[in-house]
Amino acid sequence: MGCIYTVTYEANWNDADQRDDEQELHRFTQRYGYHCKEQAHTMTSHVQVTLTCEHQGE
């Protein structure tokens, strides 16, 4: 089994910089061979997202 890590962050879809950061995070996980499951919890003014990523390599 590979290395597993969890990232939790709050997303505001109206924030263009945050959308860019999220895209960069997804590119990073794909580049380094991580497989991520995403869970999103909708709050009143934002979304709380938890990514659980497991490395698929050695």
Sequence and secondary structure as in RCSB ss.txt:
>XXXX:A:sequence
MGCIYTVTYEANWNDADQRDDEQELHRFTQRYGYHCKEQAHTMTSHVQVTLTCEHQGE
>XXXX:A:secstr
   EEEEEEEE TT HHHHHHHHHHHHHHHHTTEEEEEEEEE SSSEEEEEEEEE   
